[in-house]
Amino acid sequence: MAFDWGLREFQNEAEKLLRSFLTDDVTFQYQNSFYEYAVRTDDEALQEVCLRYLAWNCEALIHSEAWINFPFGLVKALLSRSDLVVHNETVLLIGLERWAAAQRNTTIPEALLECIRFPMIPAEDLYTLDASEYYARKLQGFQFNALPFTSLLDDLTEEQNVYTSRIYTGKPWSFTFSTHDVRVYMNSGLYTFRGQSISSLTTDFQTPVHNSASFNFHYMRWKTRVYISNQDCSSESVSCPSLPAVSLKVQQKNSDLPSELEGRIRYSNRLVVLCEGIYVFHVEEFNGVDGENLAFVPGRTEQVYPCLSNLLSYQVVVRPQCSTD
């Protein structure tokens, strides 16, 4: 009504209230209506607020009953983004197949299929794709996993988006400090991992250098830590402008990469923060990989998507990229 009657001040207040409801509906029925309203009022900022929340919670969305009722335009807008938080690219393809079947389509619409990043689908999953509509894109995926970087340079330049990782949380690309881990640490000052108890929320983990199968035997080792208190920061002489904060840095680099890849593989890593382990309310980029790179969780007054609980889980995600510069 506020929009229909041109009551802009009332409309602004109504939109603030609408935003606060985004996180309340785990069925994703409300978010669909929210986006339709934003489109109807031609409010691009509000559309982005809705799309970003859906992108960050894409895994839960795709497994919900509401997903198959999402309109074509919203599905396309969502799948075009790089900030989707999902286990891997295969999840998106399976979800798109389910959506298309619910629309009684015998095949996936081309405009949506081209949003799937086949080079990012794990090679073992590519092998299982039998439908004829996938053949050309399967070839593109297998080439990415088998050919040397120099042979793909033109493709990487012309179709950069297709070769860009989303925020893949599946192993081995991420590590999670669960709400249980954090709660135990806050109560006891100890974190137990791999059967050992230590006095900080710190761990290390290993990933391949890149997500192409040709790099499966070239590894990077990463170190990550969650800073909950000022004492956590001072114990390592780290400056923490706000808390909580999370660091992610390279602990050990691979030293036997081909010379032509020197400086070509870069990282655009992310911190994914979940509220009570239920929904993602914040994603932050780590600015680098070599220093003590901190990502911060916003306070309640700064949160676009509210989390009224102190029970947070922290997931660090490694996102390799090939540079064509």
C-alpha positions in Angstrom: 0.0 0.0 0.0 2.8 2.4 0.9 4.2 1.9 -2.7 0.8 2.2 -4.3 0.1 5.4 -2.5 3.5 6.9 -2.9 4.2 7.1 0.9 8.0 6.9 0.6 8.8 7.4 4.3 6.4 4.7 5.3 7.6 2.5 2.5 11.2 2.8 3.8 10.2 1.7 7.3 8.1 -1.2 5.9 11.2 -2.4 3.9 13.3 -2.3 7.0 10.8 -4.5 8.7 10.6 -6.8 5.7 14.4 -7.3 5.8 14.2 -8.4 9.4 11.8 -11.2 8.4 14.2 -12.6 5.8 16.0 -14.9 8.3 12.8 -16.0 10.0 11.4 -18.2 7.2 13.4 -21.3 6.8 10.9 -22.6 4.2 11.9 -19.8 1.8 8.3 -19.0 0.9 8.6 -15.4 2.2 11.8 -14.6 0.4 10.1 -15.4 -2.9 7.4 -12.8 -2.2 10.0 -10.4 -0.9 11.9 -10.5 -4.2 8.7 -10.1 -6.2 7.9 -7.0 -4.2 11.4 -5.6 -4.8 11.0 -6.2 -8.6 7.5 -4.7 -8.6 8.8 -1.5 -6.9 11.9 -1.4 -9.1 14.0 -1.3 -6.0 17.4 -2.7 -7.1 19.0 -2.4 -3.7 16.2 -4.4 -2.1 16.5 -7.0 -4.9 20.2 -7.3 -4.1 19.4 -7.8 -0.3 17.1 -10.6 -1.1 19.3 -12.3 -3.8 22.4 -12.1 -1.5 20.6 -13.8 1.3 19.3 -16.5 -1.1 22.8 -16.9 -2.5 24.4 -17.3 0.9 21.8 -19.9 1.9 21.5 -21.5 -1.5 22.1 -25.1 -0.3 19.1 -25.0 2.0 17.0 -23.2 -0.6 17.7 -25.8 -3.3 16.6 -28.6 -0.9 13.4 -26.8 0.1 9.9 -27.3 -1.2 9.7 -23.7 -2.2 12.6 -24.0 -4.7 10.5 -25.6 -7.5 8.0 -22.8 -7.3 10.6 -20.0 -7.8 10.0 -18.0 -11.0 12.3 -18.3 -14.0 13.7 -14.8 -13.5 14.6 -15.4 -9.9 16.3 -18.7 -10.6 18.4 -17.2 -13.4 19.4 -14.2 -11.3 20.5 -16.5 -8.5 22.4 -19.0 -10.7 24.3 -16.1 -12.4 26.0 -15.1 -9.2 29.5 -16.2 -7.9 28.6 -15.8 -4.2 26.5 -18.9 -4.0 27.4 -20.9 -0.9 27.0 -24.6 -1.8 28.7 -27.9 -1.3 29.8 -28.0 -4.9 28.6 -27.1 -8.4 26.9 -30.5 -8.8 24.4 -29.5 -6.2 23.3 -26.6 -8.4 22.9 -28.8 -11.5 20.8 -31.4 -9.6 18.7 -28.6 -8.1 18.2 -27.1 -11.6 17.1 -30.5 -12.9 14.5 -30.8 -10.1 13.3 -27.3 -10.8 12.9 -28.0 -14.6 11.1 -31.2 -14.0 8.6 -29.4 -11.7 7.9 -27.0 -14.6 7.2 -30.1 -16.8 10.2 -29.3 -19.0 11.8 -32.3 -20.7 15.2 -30.4 -20.7 16.6 -27.5 -18.8 16.1 -24.2 -20.5 19.3 -23.1 -22.3 19.3 -19.7 -20.5 19.5 -21.5 -17.2 21.8 -24.3 -18.3 24.5 -21.8 -19.4 24.5 -20.6 -15.8 26.0 -23.9 -14.6 29.8 -23.8 -14.4 30.6 -27.2 -15.8 34.4 -26.8 -15.4 33.8 -26.4 -11.7 31.9 -29.7 -11.5 34.1 -32.4 -9.9 35.4 -34.8 -12.6 33.8 -37.8 -11.0 30.4 -36.1 -11.2 31.0 -35.0 -14.8 31.5 -38.7 -15.7 28.0 -39.6 -14.5 26.1 -37.0 -16.6 24.4 -38.9 -19.4 21.8 -36.5 -20.9 22.6 -35.4 -24.4 22.1 -31.8 -23.5 25.3 -32.0 -21.4 27.7 -33.4 -23.9 29.3 -30.2 -25.1 29.6 -28.8 -21.6 30.9 -32.1 -20.3 33.8 -31.8 -22.8 34.5 -28.3 -21.5 34.6 -29.6 -18.0 36.9 -32.5 -18.9 39.2 -30.2 -20.8 39.5 -28.0 -17.7 40.5 -31.0 -15.6 42.9 -32.5 -18.1 44.6 -29.9 -20.2 47.5 -27.7 -19.1 46.7 -24.1 -18.1 48.5 -22.7 -21.2 46.1 -24.6 -23.5 43.1 -23.1 -21.8 44.3 -19.5 -21.6 42.0 -18.2 -24.4 38.9 -19.9 -22.9 39.7 -18.6 -19.4 39.9 -15.1 -20.8 36.8 -15.3 -22.9 34.6 -17.2 -20.5 36.1 -16.1 -17.2 32.8 -16.4 -15.3 32.4 -20.1 -16.2 35.9 -20.8 -14.7 35.3 -18.9 -11.5 34.6 -20.9 -8.3 31.6 -20.1 -6.3 31.9 -20.5 -2.5 32.2 -24.3 -2.4 32.0 -25.7 1.2 32.5 -29.3 0.4 35.8 -31.1 1.3 38.6 -30.4 1.0 37.9 -26.7 0.3 36.6 -25.6 3.7 37.0 -26.1 7.5 34.4 -25.3 10.1 34.5 -24.4 13.7 31.1 -25.5 14.9 28.8 -23.9 17.4 29.7 -26.7 19.8 33.5 -26.1 19.3 33.0 -22.4 20.0 30.8 -23.0 23.1 33.2 -25.5 24.6 36.1 -23.2 24.0 34.3 -20.2 25.6 33.4 -22.3 28.7 36.7 -24.2 29.1 39.3 -22.4 27.1 40.1 -25.6 25.2 39.5 -26.7 21.7 39.7 -30.5 20.9 40.6 -31.6 17.4 42.1 -34.9 16.1 42.1 -36.1 19.7 44.3 -33.2 21.0 43.2 -30.4 23.2 44.8 -27.0 22.7 44.2 -23.5 24.3 43.1 -21.7 21.2 40.6 -22.2 18.4 43.3 -23.0 15.9 43.8 -25.7 13.3 45.4 -26.4 9.9 44.0 -28.2 6.9 45.1 -29.1 3.4 43.7 -28.4 0.0 44.9 -29.0 -3.6 46.5 -25.9 -5.2 43.6 -25.6 -7.6 40.3 -27.3 -8.2 41.3 -28.8 -11.6 41.9 -32.6 -11.2 45.3 -32.0 -12.8 46.4 -30.4 -9.5 45.2 -33.3 -7.2 48.7 -34.1 -6.1 49.9 -30.5 -5.5 48.9 -29.3 -2.1 48.6 -26.1 0.0 48.5 -26.2 3.8 46.4 -23.5 5.5 46.2 -22.3 9.1 43.1 -20.7 10.5 42.1 -19.3 13.9 39.1 -17.8 15.6 39.6 -14.9 18.0 36.8 -14.7 20.5 38.3 -12.4 23.2 40.9 -9.7 23.5 43.1 -12.2 25.3 43.0 -14.4 22.1 44.3 -11.5 20.1 47.0 -10.4 22.6 48.3 -13.9 23.0 49.5 -13.8 19.4 50.2 -10.0 19.3 47.3 -9.5 16.8 45.4 -6.3 16.6 41.7 -7.0 16.6 39.6 -3.8 16.0 36.5 -5.8 16.6 35.5 -9.3 17.8 34.9 -12.0 16.8 37.5 -12.3 14.1 38.9 -15.1 12.0 42.3 -15.5 10.3 43.3 -17.6 7.4 46.8 -17.8 6.0 49.1 -20.1 4.0 51.2 -22.3 6.3 53.0 -24.2 3.6 53.1 -23.6 -0.2 53.6 -26.1 -2.9 57.1 -25.7 -4.4 56.9 -28.0 -7.4 54.4 -26.3 -9.7 55.3 -25.9 -13.4 57.1 -22.6 -14.1 54.3 -21.4 -16.4 51.9 -21.4 -13.4 54.1 -19.2 -11.2 51.9 -16.3 -10.0 48.9 -17.6 -12.1 47.0 -19.3 -9.3 45.5 -16.8 -6.8 43.1 -17.1 -4.0 39.9 -15.2 -3.1 39.0 -16.9 0.2 35.9 -16.4 2.2 34.6 -16.6 5.8 31.1 -17.9 6.1 29.3 -17.3 9.4 26.2 -19.2 10.4 23.7 -18.2 13.0 23.1 -21.2 15.4 24.2 -23.4 12.5 20.9 -22.7 10.7 21.4 -19.9 8.2 24.3 -17.9 6.8 24.0 -14.3 7.9 27.4 -13.0 6.9 30.1 -13.7 4.3 33.4 -11.8 4.4 36.4 -11.9 2.0 39.9 -12.5 3.3 42.1 -9.8 1.7 45.1 -12.0 1.1 46.8 -15.3 1.9 50.3 -14.6 3.2 49.8 -12.3 6.2 47.7 -12.4 9.3 44.6 -11.8 7.3 41.6 -11.1 9.5 37.9 -11.2 8.6 35.5 -9.7 11.1 31.9 -10.5 12.0 29.7 -7.4 12.2 28.0 -6.4 15.4 24.2 -6.6 15.6 23.7 -3.0 14.7 25.8 -3.5 11.5 24.2 -6.8 10.3 22.1 -6.7 7.1 20.6 -10.1 8.1 20.1 -10.2 11.8 21.4 -12.9 14.1 20.2 -12.4 17.7 22.1 -15.4 19.0 25.7 -15.7 20.3 25.9 -19.2 18.9 27.9 -18.8 15.8 29.8 -21.2 13.6 32.7 -20.1 11.4 33.6 -21.7 8.1 36.7 -20.8 6.1 36.5 -21.5 2.4 39.4 -21.6 0.0 38.6 -20.3 -3.5 41.5 -20.8 -6.1 41.4 -18.8 -9.3 43.5 -18.8 -12.4 44.7 -15.4 -13.4 45.0 -14.5 -17.1 46.9 -11.3 -16.5 
